[in-house]
C-alpha cells in the first residue's frame, strides 16, 4: 500500500512537474501532505492536467530549464529537498528525429545537472531518475525486458534515455555507492515505465491524445501502425511504483539503489489497434482508420517489460487492467472542462488506491 503518513511534510522536488506524469505525481504527493517544489518548462497546452487542475497555486511552482545549471542549483539551495523525482525530459521518439541535439541536451545533460545538484545538496536523501522502457536494446523479442538486459536505442530519444541510465549508474558507482551510504547519505535509483496513458496528456504523436483530438471533432482515429505491441498502463501505475521505491530507499538506506521496471501485467500488453478500439468504445462513438506511413521514421514493433523484480522485491504490482486504465483515461477527457479538475484527479487517485489495498 501507499503510506499516507510517510509522505506528510516531506520536502519533494519534482523536475518536469508541468508535464503529464509530473503533474499527476505532484497532485498525489500533495494529497498525502508533502511539501512540493516543481521545476519545469511552461506546460505544453492550456488544457494540460497541470493547467486545468490549477496546480500552480497548490505547490511551489518554478519555471526553469534543467539545462540551466545555475538556476537549477539555486532551487536546490533555496528549497533543500529530501526527495528528488527527475521527470523533466524531451519525451517523444518522433520529435527526437527532428531535434536530436535538443533531445540529447535535455535527456542526458539535464540528468547530469540534476544529479550534480543532488550531490552538492546535503538535504537530498533519495533520488529517483525516471527513464523509459525504450532504454533497452530492442531486438523485437516477444518476452519482456529485464532490468539487467542490454541498454541501447535505435532513435535519438531511446538512446538518450539509455545514456541517462548509464549516467545514473556512473554517478552511483562514483559518488553514491550503496555500501558507503554512511559517508554520502544518498540513495539513487532509476525507474522504467511502459506506455503511460491517462488524463491531461495533449502531446503530439501520442496515441491517446491523437484519439481524443479526433473523437472530439467526430473524425476517424488515424492509426499508422495498428499491429505495434506496447505495454499500456495508466499513469498512476508507474507513479505508485516510484512512491513504493522512494519510501523503501528512504527507510532502508543503501538498498534498492538500482534500476526498476514498473510496467503492466502481460494481459495489458496490447496492439495499438486494440487500444484504439477500446478508447472508441469507452467514448461511445467514433471509428478507427488504419493508414500505415511507409515514410515514417523507425519505431519498434514489439516492446514488453518484465516486472518480476518489482513484484518480488518491492511487493509492488499493477492495480488496474487495460480496460480500467482506458475507462479512467476517457473519463478524464470527457470531464476536463469541469470547474474542479483537481478534485476529479484526487478522486481517481483515491479509486486507484482502493484497488491497491484490496
C-alpha positions, 0 to 999 in steps of 0.5 A, a space after each residue: 500500500 501507499 503510506 499516507 503518513 510517510 509522505 506528510 511534510 516531506 520536502 519533494 522536488 519534482 523536475 518536469 512537474 508541468 508535464 503529464 506524469 509530473 503533474 499527476 505525481 505532484 497532485 498525489 504527493 500533495 494529497 498525502 501532505 508533502 511539501 512540493 517544489 516543481 521545476 519545469 518548462 511552461 506546460 505544453 497546452 492550456 488544457 494540460 492536467 497541470 493547467 486545468 487542475 490549477 496546480 500552480 497555486 497548490 505547490 511551489 511552482 518554478 519555471 526553469 530549464 534543467 539545462 540551466 545549471 545555475 538556476 537549477 542549483 539555486 532551487 536546490 539551495 533555496 528549497 533543500 529537498 529530501 526527495 528528488 523525482 527527475 521527470 523533466 525530459 524531451 519525451 517523444 521518439 518522433 520529435 527526437 528525429 527532428 531535434 536530436 541535439 535538443 533531445 540529447 541536451 535535455 535527456 542526458 545533460 539535464 540528468 547530469 545537472 540534476 544529479 550534480 545538484 543532488 550531490 552538492 545538496 546535503 538535504 537530498 536523501 533519495 533520488 529517483 531518475 525516471 527513464 523509459 522502457 525504450 532504454 533497452 536494446 530492442 531486438 523485437 523479442 516477444 518476452 519482456 525486458 529485464 532490468 539487467 538486459 542490454 541498454 541501447 536505442 535505435 532513435 535519438 530519444 531511446 538512446 538518450 534515455 539509455 545514456 541517462 541510465 548509464 549516467 545514473 549508474 556512473 554517478 552511483 558507482 562514483 559518488 553514491 555507492 550503496 555500501 558507503 551510504 554512511 559517508 554520502 547519505 544518498 540513495 539513487 535509483 532509476 525507474 522504467 515505465 511502459 506506455 503511460 496513458 491517462 488524463 491531461 496528456 495533449 502531446 503530439 504523436 501520442 496515441 491517446 491524445 491523437 484519439 481524443 483530438 479526433 473523437 472530439 471533432 467526430 473524425 476517424 482515429 488515424 492509426 499508422 501502425 495498428 499491429 505495434 505491441 506496447 505495454 499500456 498502463 495508466 499513469 498512476 501505475 508507474 507513479 505508485 511504483 516510484 512512491 513504493 521505491 522512494 519510501 523503501 530507499 528512504 527507510 532502508 538506506 543503501 538498498 534498492 539503489 538500482 534500476 526498476 521496471 514498473 510496467 503492466 501485467 502481460 494481459 495489458 500488453 496490447 496492439 495499438 489497434 486494440 487500444 484504439 478500439 477500446 478508447 472508441 468504445 469507452 467514448 461511445 462513438 467514433 471509428 478507427 482508420 488504419 493508414 500505415 506511413 511507409 515514410 515514417 521514421 523507425 519505431 519498434 514493433 514489439 516492446 514488453 517489460 518484465 516486472 518480476 523484480 518489482 513484484 518480488 522485491 518491492 511487493 509492488 504490482 499493477 492495480 488496474 487492467 487495460 480496460 480500467 486504465 482506458 475507462 479512467 483515461 476517457 473519463 478524464 477527457 470527457 470531464 476536463 472542462 469541469 470547474 474542479 479538475 483537481 478534485 476529479 484527479 484526487 478522486 481517481 487517485 483515491 479509486 486507484 488506491 482502493 484497488 491497491 489495498 484490496 
